[in-house]
Amino acid sequence: MRPGWYSVQPEDILDSETVPERSQTERLDVRELPPPKPLQETLETISTLEDEAILIQINDRTPQHLLPKLEDRGFSYESAGDDPVYTAIWKP
């Protein structure tokens, strides 16, 4: 790790001013899955996400194909990190 750099942790995304406080947090690590499994697994998981829950997707890259699908389904999101990338997903 370079001096002055720090590693982003899943909890860091929850501290963002954009991400609301929720009573439940779920994690989905898709770093080891080949495309399009990360997209499919995440969409399956959010289909059953409780209103008061936040899903944190852990990926090795920004989920660029997922983000428009989240917007289409009415979800909000915030991403942080580089590798891994943590994306918090919630129902507004």
Secondary structure as UniProt FT lines:
FT   TURN            3..4
FT   HELIX           10..14
FT   STRAND          24..29
FT   TURN            31..32
FT   TURN            35..36
FT   HELIX           37..46
FT   TURN            47..48
FT   TURN            51..52
FT   STRAND          53..59
FT   TURN            64..65
FT   HELIX           66..72
FT   TURN            73..74
FT   STRAND          76..81
FT   STRAND          85..90
//
